[in-house]
Amino acid sequence: MTSSQISQAKSELNAELDSLRNSLKNKDEEIGNLKSEISSLQTLVEIEKLKVDLANLKALVAKESAKKKK
């Protein structure tokens, strides 16, 4: 192998390495975004559960109030 061929191979490998690093960086960003979305969805689920619990409590209070009026 000549010095020129070695330099060319090194250059190609460095370019491929840079490409892989960029790809990894993009994947890391995508994972971060997905984690954020999951966290938001968990919060929304928790909010909906609290709404259901509140509605159930209101219904129970109304039922108890109706019993006391009789």
PDB file of N, CA, C and O in Angstrom, chain B, residues numbered from 101:
ATOM      1  N   MET B 101       0.842  -1.186   0.000  1.00  0.00           N
ATOM      2  CA  MET B 101       0.000   0.000   0.000  1.00  0.00           C
ATOM      3  C   MET B 101       0.881   1.241   0.000  1.00  0.00           C
ATOM      4  O   MET B 101       1.878   1.327   0.716  1.00  0.00           O
ATOM      5  N   THR B 102       0.486   2.178  -0.810  1.00  0.00           N
ATOM      6  CA  THR B 102       1.256   3.413  -0.879  1.00  0.00           C
ATOM      7  C   THR B 102       0.773   4.378   0.197  1.00  0.00           C
ATOM      8  O   THR B 102      -0.282   4.190   0.802  1.00  0.00           O
ATOM      9  N   SER B 103       1.555   5.386   0.409  1.00  0.00           N
ATOM     10  CA  SER B 103       1.220   6.419   1.402  1.00  0.00           C
ATOM     11  C   SER B 103      -0.087   7.118   1.016  1.00  0.00           C
ATOM     12  O   SER B 103      -0.898   7.463   1.876  1.00  0.00           O
ATOM     13  N   SER B 104      -0.271   7.316  -0.257  1.00  0.00           N
ATOM     14  CA  SER B 104      -1.482   7.956  -0.768  1.00  0.00           C
ATOM     15  C   SER B 104      -2.716   7.093  -0.486  1.00  0.00           C
ATOM     16  O   SER B 104      -3.761   7.602  -0.082  1.00  0.00           O
ATOM     17  N   GLN B 105      -2.582   5.793  -0.703  1.00  0.00           N
ATOM     18  CA  GLN B 105      -3.692   4.877  -0.450  1.00  0.00           C
ATOM     19  C   GLN B 105      -4.038   4.825   1.045  1.00  0.00           C
ATOM     20  O   GLN B 105      -5.206   4.765   1.428  1.00  0.00           O
ATOM     21  N   ILE B 106      -2.999   4.850   1.866  1.00  0.00           N
ATOM     22  CA  ILE B 106      -3.210   4.837   3.317  1.00  0.00           C
ATOM     23  C   ILE B 106      -3.935   6.110   3.745  1.00  0.00           C
ATOM     24  O   ILE B 106      -4.862   6.062   4.553  1.00  0.00           O
ATOM     25  N   SER B 107      -3.514   7.236   3.205  1.00  0.00           N
ATOM     26  CA  SER B 107      -4.151   8.520   3.525  1.00  0.00           C
ATOM     27  C   SER B 107      -5.612   8.524   3.081  1.00  0.00           C
ATOM     28  O   SER B 107      -6.492   9.006   3.793  1.00  0.00           O
ATOM     29  N   GLN B 108      -5.850   7.975   1.886  1.00  0.00           N
ATOM     30  CA  GLN B 108      -7.220   7.924   1.373  1.00  0.00           C
ATOM     31  C   GLN B 108      -8.082   7.009   2.249  1.00  0.00           C
ATOM     32  O   GLN B 108      -9.217   7.354   2.579  1.00  0.00           O
ATOM     33  N   ALA B 109      -7.552   5.864   2.619  1.00  0.00           N
ATOM     34  CA  ALA B 109      -8.298   4.936   3.473  1.00  0.00           C
ATOM     35  C   ALA B 109      -8.576   5.570   4.828  1.00  0.00           C
ATOM     36  O   ALA B 109      -9.671   5.438   5.375  1.00  0.00           O
ATOM     37  N   LYS B 110      -7.570   6.261   5.365  1.00  0.00           N
ATOM     38  CA  LYS B 110      -7.748   6.941   6.659  1.00  0.00           C
ATOM     39  C   LYS B 110      -8.831   8.009   6.544  1.00  0.00           C
ATOM     40  O   LYS B 110      -9.673   8.140   7.433  1.00  0.00           O
ATOM     41  N   SER B 111      -8.813   8.756   5.473  1.00  0.00           N
ATOM     42  CA  SER B 111      -9.812   9.807   5.250  1.00  0.00           C
ATOM     43  C   SER B 111     -11.218   9.211   5.154  1.00  0.00           C
ATOM     44  O   SER B 111     -12.167   9.743   5.730  1.00  0.00           O
ATOM     45  N   GLU B 112     -11.339   8.115   4.430  1.00  0.00           N
ATOM     46  CA  GLU B 112     -12.645   7.459   4.283  1.00  0.00           C
ATOM     47  C   GLU B 112     -13.148   6.920   5.627  1.00  0.00           C
ATOM     48  O   GLU B 112     -14.331   7.036   5.948  1.00  0.00           O
ATOM     49  N   LEU B 113     -12.241   6.334   6.399  1.00  0.00           N
ATOM     50  CA  LEU B 113     -12.615   5.807   7.714  1.00  0.00           C
ATOM     51  C   LEU B 113     -13.019   6.931   8.669  1.00  0.00           C
ATOM     52  O   LEU B 113     -13.956   6.781   9.453  1.00  0.00           O
ATOM     53  N   ASN B 114     -12.306   8.057   8.596  1.00  0.00           N
ATOM     54  CA  ASN B 114     -12.671   9.209   9.434  1.00  0.00           C
ATOM     55  C   ASN B 114     -14.040   9.753   9.051  1.00  0.00           C
ATOM     56  O   ASN B 114     -14.827  10.131   9.919  1.00  0.00           O
ATOM     57  N   ALA B 115     -14.323   9.793   7.759  1.00  0.00           N
ATOM     58  CA  ALA B 115     -15.630  10.266   7.294  1.00  0.00           C
ATOM     59  C   ALA B 115     -16.730   9.328   7.778  1.00  0.00           C
ATOM     60  O   ALA B 115     -17.792   9.773   8.211  1.00  0.00           O
ATOM     61  N   GLU B 116     -16.462   8.021   7.700  1.00  0.00           N
ATOM     62  CA  GLU B 116     -17.444   7.046   8.169  1.00  0.00           C
ATOM     63  C   GLU B 116     -17.645   7.160   9.677  1.00  0.00           C
ATOM     64  O   GLU B 116     -18.770   7.050  10.164  1.00  0.00           O
ATOM     65  N   LEU B 117     -16.573   7.377  10.407  1.00  0.00           N
ATOM     66  CA  LEU B 117     -16.649   7.544  11.856  1.00  0.00           C
ATOM     67  C   LEU B 117     -17.458   8.788  12.209  1.00  0.00           C
ATOM     68  O   LEU B 117     -18.284   8.749  13.122  1.00  0.00           O
ATOM     69  N   ASP B 118     -17.233   9.874  11.506  1.00  0.00           N
ATOM     70  CA  ASP B 118     -18.005  11.104  11.731  1.00  0.00           C
ATOM     71  C   ASP B 118     -19.485  10.871  11.455  1.00  0.00           C
ATOM     72  O   ASP B 118     -20.350  11.344  12.192  1.00  0.00           O
ATOM     73  N   SER B 119     -19.759  10.140  10.393  1.00  0.00           N
ATOM     74  CA  SER B 119     -21.146   9.826  10.052  1.00  0.00           C
ATOM     75  C   SER B 119     -21.806   9.002  11.157  1.00  0.00           C
ATOM     76  O   SER B 119     -22.953   9.258  11.525  1.00  0.00           O
ATOM     77  N   LEU B 120     -21.092   8.028  11.677  1.00  0.00           N
ATOM     78  CA  LEU B 120     -21.621   7.200  12.759  1.00  0.00           C
ATOM     79  C   LEU B 120     -21.844   8.018  14.025  1.00  0.00           C
ATOM     80  O   LEU B 120     -22.840   7.828  14.724  1.00  0.00           O
ATOM     81  N   ARG B 121     -20.921   8.924  14.320  1.00  0.00           N
ATOM     82  CA  ARG B 121     -21.079   9.787  15.496  1.00  0.00           C
ATOM     83  C   ARG B 121     -22.326  10.670  15.354  1.00  0.00           C
ATOM     84  O   ARG B 121     -23.091  10.832  16.305  1.00  0.00           O
ATOM     85  N   ASN B 122     -22.519  11.234  14.167  1.00  0.00           N
ATOM     86  CA  ASN B 122     -23.701  12.066  13.934  1.00  0.00           C
ATOM     87  C   ASN B 122     -24.978  11.250  14.051  1.00  0.00           C
ATOM     88  O   ASN B 122     -25.973  11.708  14.612  1.00  0.00           O
ATOM     89  N   SER B 123     -24.938  10.053  13.524  1.00  0.00           N
ATOM     90  CA  SER B 123     -26.101   9.168  13.610  1.00  0.00           C
ATOM     91  C   SER B 123     -26.414   8.843  15.065  1.00  0.00           C
ATOM     92  O   SER B 123     -27.577   8.841  15.467  1.00  0.00           O
ATOM     93  N   LEU B 124     -25.389   8.571  15.847  1.00  0.00           N
ATOM     94  CA  LEU B 124     -25.564   8.274  17.269  1.00  0.00           C
ATOM     95  C   LEU B 124     -26.116   9.489  18.003  1.00  0.00           C
ATOM     96  O   LEU B 124     -26.989   9.358  18.861  1.00  0.00           O
ATOM     97  N   LYS B 125     -25.610  10.665  17.665  1.00  0.00           N
ATOM     98  CA  LYS B 125     -26.096  11.900  18.287  1.00  0.00           C
ATOM     99  C   LYS B 125     -27.580  12.092  17.975  1.00  0.00           C
ATOM    100  O   LYS B 125     -28.366  12.448  18.853  1.00  0.00           O
ATOM    101  N   ASN B 126     -27.953  11.851  16.719  1.00  0.00           N
ATOM    102  CA  ASN B 126     -29.361  11.979  16.333  1.00  0.00           C
ATOM    103  C   ASN B 126     -30.236  10.979  17.078  1.00  0.00           C
ATOM    104  O   ASN B 126     -31.345  11.309  17.498  1.00  0.00           O
ATOM    105  N   LYS B 127     -29.739   9.761  17.241  1.00  0.00           N
ATOM    106  CA  LYS B 127     -30.493   8.733  17.967  1.00  0.00           C
ATOM    107  C   LYS B 127     -30.652   9.132  19.434  1.00  0.00           C
ATOM    108  O   LYS B 127     -31.718   8.949  20.022  1.00  0.00           O
ATOM    109  N   ASP B 128     -29.583   9.678  20.020  1.00  0.00           N
ATOM    110  CA  ASP B 128     -29.654  10.124  21.411  1.00  0.00           C
ATOM    111  C   ASP B 128     -30.705  11.228  21.568  1.00  0.00           C
ATOM    112  O   ASP B 128     -31.473  11.229  22.531  1.00  0.00           O
ATOM    113  N   GLU B 129     -30.733  12.165  20.616  1.00  0.00           N
ATOM    114  CA  GLU B 129     -31.733  13.238  20.654  1.00  0.00           C
ATOM    115  C   GLU B 129     -33.137  12.670  20.504  1.00  0.00           C
ATOM    116  O   GLU B 129     -34.064  13.104  21.188  1.00  0.00           O
ATOM    117  N   GLU B 130     -33.290  11.704  19.613  1.00  0.00           N
ATOM    118  CA  GLU B 130     -34.588  11.073  19.396  1.00  0.00           C
ATOM    119  C   GLU B 130     -35.044  10.343  20.662  1.00  0.00           C
ATOM    120  O   GLU B 130     -36.216  10.412  21.033  1.00  0.00           O
ATOM    121  N   ILE B 131     -34.129   9.651  21.317  1.00  0.00           N
ATOM    122  CA  ILE B 131     -34.450   8.958  22.563  1.00  0.00           C
ATOM    123  C   ILE B 131     -34.877   9.970  23.625  1.00  0.00           C
ATOM    124  O   ILE B 131     -35.839   9.737  24.356  1.00  0.00           O
ATOM    125  N   GLY B 132     -34.173  11.075  23.708  1.00  0.00           N
ATOM    126  CA  GLY B 132     -34.533  12.133  24.662  1.00  0.00           C
ATOM    127  C   GLY B 132     -35.927  12.672  24.396  1.00  0.00           C
ATOM    128  O   GLY B 132     -36.707  12.885  25.324  1.00  0.00           O
ATOM    129  N   ASN B 133     -36.239  12.893  23.121  1.00  0.00           N
ATOM    130  CA  ASN B 133     -37.574  13.383  22.755  1.00  0.00           C
ATOM    131  C   ASN B 133     -38.649  12.362  23.099  1.00  0.00           C
ATOM    132  O   ASN B 133     -39.721  12.724  23.585  1.00  0.00           O
ATOM    133  N   LEU B 134     -38.370  11.095  22.849  1.00  0.00           N
ATOM    134  CA  LEU B 134     -39.343  10.043  23.171  1.00  0.00           C
ATOM    135  C   LEU B 134     -39.560   9.935  24.680  1.00  0.00           C
ATOM    136  O   LEU B 134     -40.686   9.731  25.133  1.00  0.00           O
ATOM    137  N   LYS B 135     -38.496  10.069  25.450  1.00  0.00           N
ATOM    138  CA  LYS B 135     -38.630  10.041  26.912  1.00  0.00           C
ATOM    139  C   LYS B 135     -39.503  11.193  27.385  1.00  0.00           C
ATOM    140  O   LYS B 135     -40.332  11.029  28.281  1.00  0.00           O
ATOM    141  N   SER B 136     -39.313  12.348  26.782  1.00  0.00           N
ATOM    142  CA  SER B 136     -40.117  13.519  27.138  1.00  0.00           C
ATOM    143  C   SER B 136     -41.590  13.294  26.791  1.00  0.00           C
ATOM    144  O   SER B 136     -42.477  13.630  27.575  1.00  0.00           O
ATOM    145  N   GLU B 137     -41.839  12.731  25.622  1.00  0.00           N
ATOM    146  CA  GLU B 137     -43.218  12.423  25.216  1.00  0.00           C
ATOM    147  C   GLU B 137     -43.859  11.416  26.160  1.00  0.00           C
ATOM    148  O   GLU B 137     -45.024  11.564  26.530  1.00  0.00           O
ATOM    149  N   ILE B 138     -43.109  10.396  26.550  1.00  0.00           N
ATOM    150  CA  ILE B 138     -43.621   9.383  27.472  1.00  0.00           C
ATOM    151  C   ILE B 138     -43.976  10.023  28.805  1.00  0.00           C
ATOM    152  O   ILE B 138     -45.018   9.723  29.389  1.00  0.00           O
ATOM    153  N   SER B 139     -43.117  10.896  29.277  1.00  0.00           N
ATOM    154  CA  SER B 139     -43.370  11.585  30.545  1.00  0.00           C
ATOM    155  C   SER B 139     -44.648  12.418  30.448  1.00  0.00           C
ATOM    156  O   SER B 139     -45.458  12.428  31.375  1.00  0.00           O
ATOM    157  N   SER B 140     -44.825  13.112  29.329  1.00  0.00           N
ATOM    158  CA  SER B 140     -46.032  13.922  29.130  1.00  0.00           C
ATOM    159  C   SER B 140     -47.276  13.045  29.091  1.00  0.00           C
ATOM    160  O   SER B 140     -48.307  13.389  29.669  1.00  0.00           O
ATOM    161  N   LEU B 141     -47.173  11.920  28.412  1.00  0.00           N
ATOM    162  CA  LEU B 141     -48.314  11.008  28.333  1.00  0.00           C
ATOM    163  C   LEU B 141     -48.651  10.424  29.699  1.00  0.00           C
ATOM    164  O   LEU B 141     -49.826  10.268  30.033  1.00  0.00           O
ATOM    165  N   GLN B 142     -47.635  10.101  30.490  1.00  0.00           N
ATOM    166  CA  GLN B 142     -47.877   9.594  31.835  1.00  0.00           C
ATOM    167  C   GLN B 142     -48.592  10.649  32.671  1.00  0.00           C
ATOM    168  O   GLN B 142     -49.496  10.331  33.443  1.00  0.00           O
ATOM    169  N   THR B 143     -48.182  11.907  32.512  1.00  0.00           N
ATOM    170  CA  THR B 143     -48.831  12.992  33.242  1.00  0.00           C
ATOM    171  C   THR B 143     -50.288  13.116  32.817  1.00  0.00           C
ATOM    172  O   THR B 143     -51.170  13.300  33.656  1.00  0.00           O
ATOM    173  N   LEU B 144     -50.539  13.017  31.517  1.00  0.00           N
ATOM    174  CA  LEU B 144     -51.922  13.105  31.032  1.00  0.00           C
ATOM    175  C   LEU B 144     -52.771  11.955  31.567  1.00  0.00           C
ATOM    176  O   LEU B 144     -53.930  12.155  31.931  1.00  0.00           O
ATOM    177  N   VAL B 145     -52.207  10.771  31.615  1.00  0.00           N
ATOM    178  CA  VAL B 145     -52.924   9.611  32.150  1.00  0.00           C
ATOM    179  C   VAL B 145     -53.239   9.836  33.626  1.00  0.00           C
ATOM    180  O   VAL B 145     -54.342   9.539  34.085  1.00  0.00           O
ATOM    181  N   GLU B 146     -52.266  10.362  34.363  1.00  0.00           N
ATOM    182  CA  GLU B 146     -52.484  10.636  35.778  1.00  0.00           C
ATOM    183  C   GLU B 146     -53.585  11.679  35.969  1.00  0.00           C
ATOM    184  O   GLU B 146     -54.413  11.554  36.871  1.00  0.00           O
ATOM    185  N   ILE B 147     -53.591  12.700  35.126  1.00  0.00           N
ATOM    186  CA  ILE B 147     -54.629  13.742  35.203  1.00  0.00           C
ATOM    187  C   ILE B 147     -56.001  13.131  34.930  1.00  0.00           C
ATOM    188  O   ILE B 147     -56.963  13.415  35.644  1.00  0.00           O
ATOM    189  N   GLU B 148     -56.091  12.298  33.904  1.00  0.00           N
ATOM    190  CA  GLU B 148     -57.375  11.667  33.584  1.00  0.00           C
ATOM    191  C   GLU B 148     -57.834  10.754  34.720  1.00  0.00           C
ATOM    192  O   GLU B 148     -59.026  10.697  35.024  1.00  0.00           O
ATOM    193  N   LYS B 149     -56.907  10.049  35.344  1.00  0.00           N
ATOM    194  CA  LYS B 149     -57.255   9.184  36.473  1.00  0.00           C
ATOM    195  C   LYS B 149     -57.789  10.018  37.626  1.00  0.00           C
ATOM    196  O   LYS B 149     -58.764   9.635  38.274  1.00  0.00           O
ATOM    197  N   LEU B 150     -57.156  11.155  37.885  1.00  0.00           N
ATOM    198  CA  LEU B 150     -57.627  12.041  38.944  1.00  0.00           C
ATOM    199  C   LEU B 150     -59.022  12.581  38.633  1.00  0.00           C
ATOM    200  O   LEU B 150     -59.850  12.715  39.534  1.00  0.00           O
ATOM    201  N   LYS B 151     -59.283  12.887  37.373  1.00  0.00           N
ATOM    202  CA  LYS B 151     -60.615  13.362  36.978  1.00  0.00           C
ATOM    203  C   LYS B 151     -61.662  12.285  37.237  1.00  0.00           C
ATOM    204  O   LYS B 151     -62.750  12.577  37.732  1.00  0.00           O
ATOM    205  N   VAL B 152     -61.331  11.043  36.900  1.00  0.00           N
ATOM    206  CA  VAL B 152     -62.253   9.931  37.129  1.00  0.00           C
ATOM    207  C   VAL B 152     -62.491   9.747  38.626  1.00  0.00           C
ATOM    208  O   VAL B 152     -63.627   9.564  39.063  1.00  0.00           O
ATOM    209  N   ASP B 153     -61.418   9.798  39.402  1.00  0.00           N
ATOM    210  CA  ASP B 153     -61.548   9.664  40.853  1.00  0.00           C
ATOM    211  C   ASP B 153     -62.423  10.775  41.423  1.00  0.00           C
ATOM    212  O   ASP B 153     -63.268  10.521  42.281  1.00  0.00           O
ATOM    213  N   LEU B 154     -62.226  11.993  40.956  1.00  0.00           N
ATOM    214  CA  LEU B 154     -63.025  13.128  41.418  1.00  0.00           C
ATOM    215  C   LEU B 154     -64.494  12.949  41.045  1.00  0.00           C
ATOM    216  O   LEU B 154     -65.379  13.217  41.858  1.00  0.00           O
ATOM    217  N   ALA B 155     -64.752  12.501  39.833  1.00  0.00           N
ATOM    218  CA  ALA B 155     -66.140  12.269  39.398  1.00  0.00           C
ATOM    219  C   ALA B 155     -66.779  11.175  40.254  1.00  0.00           C
ATOM    220  O   ALA B 155     -67.948  11.282  40.623  1.00  0.00           O
ATOM    221  N   ASN B 156     -66.026  10.134  40.568  1.00  0.00           N
ATOM    222  CA  ASN B 156     -66.549   9.061  41.422  1.00  0.00           C
ATOM    223  C   ASN B 156     -66.856   9.573  42.820  1.00  0.00           C
ATOM    224  O   ASN B 156     -67.879   9.220  43.407  1.00  0.00           O
ATOM    225  N   LEU B 157     -65.974  10.399  43.347  1.00  0.00           N
ATOM    226  CA  LEU B 157     -66.215  10.969  44.676  1.00  0.00           C
ATOM    227  C   LEU B 157     -67.444  11.872  44.682  1.00  0.00           C
ATOM    228  O   LEU B 157     -68.241  11.833  45.619  1.00  0.00           O
ATOM    229  N   LYS B 158     -67.597  12.679  43.646  1.00  0.00           N
ATOM    230  CA  LYS B 158     -68.777  13.547  43.546  1.00  0.00           C
ATOM    231  C   LYS B 158     -70.049  12.719  43.475  1.00  0.00           C
ATOM    232  O   LYS B 158     -71.056  13.059  44.096  1.00  0.00           O
ATOM    233  N   ALA B 159     -69.997  11.632  42.718  1.00  0.00           N
ATOM    234  CA  ALA B 159     -71.169  10.754  42.609  1.00  0.00           C
ATOM    235  C   ALA B 159     -71.475  10.114  43.959  1.00  0.00           C
ATOM    236  O   ALA B 159     -72.642   9.986  44.330  1.00  0.00           O
ATOM    237  N   LEU B 160     -70.456   9.717  44.687  1.00  0.00           N
ATOM    238  CA  LEU B 160     -70.642   9.112  46.008  1.00  0.00           C
ATOM    239  C   LEU B 160     -71.234  10.125  46.985  1.00  0.00           C
ATOM    240  O   LEU B 160     -72.125   9.784  47.763  1.00  0.00           O
ATOM    241  N   VAL B 161     -70.756  11.348  46.952  1.00  0.00           N
ATOM    242  CA  VAL B 161     -71.283  12.400  47.823  1.00  0.00           C
ATOM    243  C   VAL B 161     -72.742  12.668  47.482  1.00  0.00           C
ATOM    244  O   VAL B 161     -73.576  12.817  48.375  1.00  0.00           O
ATOM    245  N   ALA B 162     -73.044  12.730  46.198  1.00  0.00           N
ATOM    246  CA  ALA B 162     -74.426  12.975  45.786  1.00  0.00           C
ATOM    247  C   ALA B 162     -75.328  11.833  46.248  1.00  0.00           C
ATOM    248  O   ALA B 162     -76.456  12.064  46.682  1.00  0.00           O
ATOM    249  N   LYS B 163     -74.836  10.620  46.155  1.00  0.00           N
ATOM    250  CA  LYS B 163     -75.604   9.451  46.589  1.00  0.00           C
ATOM    251  C   LYS B 163     -75.847   9.505  48.094  1.00  0.00           C
ATOM    252  O   LYS B 163     -76.956   9.234  48.554  1.00  0.00           O
ATOM    253  N   GLU B 164     -74.822   9.849  48.857  1.00  0.00           N
ATOM    254  CA  GLU B 164     -74.948   9.951  50.311  1.00  0.00           C
ATOM    255  C   GLU B 164     -75.901  11.074  50.694  1.00  0.00           C
ATOM    256  O   GLU B 164     -76.689  10.934  51.629  1.00  0.00           O
ATOM    257  N   SER B 165     -75.828  12.191  49.969  1.00  0.00           N
ATOM    258  CA  SER B 165     -76.715  13.322  50.243  1.00  0.00           C
ATOM    259  C   SER B 165     -78.166  12.927  49.960  1.00  0.00           C
ATOM    260  O   SER B 165     -79.071  13.307  50.703  1.00  0.00           O
ATOM    261  N   ALA B 166     -78.382  12.178  48.904  1.00  0.00           N
ATOM    262  CA  ALA B 166     -79.735  11.743  48.558  1.00  0.00           C
ATOM    263  C   ALA B 166     -80.289  10.793  49.633  1.00  0.00           C
ATOM    264  O   ALA B 166     -81.479  10.837  49.947  1.00  0.00           O
ATOM    265  N   LYS B 167     -79.422   9.935  50.194  1.00  0.00           N
ATOM    266  CA  LYS B 167     -79.847   9.024  51.252  1.00  0.00           C
ATOM    267  C   LYS B 167     -80.268   9.787  52.496  1.00  0.00           C
ATOM    268  O   LYS B 167     -81.258   9.437  53.139  1.00  0.00           O
ATOM    269  N   LYS B 168     -79.513  10.839  52.840  1.00  0.00           N
ATOM    270  CA  LYS B 168     -79.792  11.605  54.046  1.00  0.00           C
ATOM    271  C   LYS B 168     -81.089  12.403  53.919  1.00  0.00           C
ATOM    272  O   LYS B 168     -81.759  12.656  54.921  1.00  0.00           O
ATOM    273  N   LYS B 169     -81.450  12.800  52.698  1.00  0.00           N
ATOM    274  CA  LYS B 169     -82.672  13.569  52.483  1.00  0.00           C
ATOM    275  C   LYS B 169     -83.916  12.724  52.627  1.00  0.00           C
ATOM    276  O   LYS B 169     -85.000  13.253  52.874  1.00  0.00           O
ATOM    277  N   LYS B 170     -83.777  11.411  52.474  1.00  0.00           N
ATOM    278  CA  LYS B 170     -84.939  10.509  52.555  1.00  0.00           C
ATOM    279  C   LYS B 170     -85.353  10.267  53.940  1.00  0.00           C
ATOM    280  O   LYS B 170     -86.313   9.533  54.178  1.00  0.00           O
TER     281      LYS B 170
END
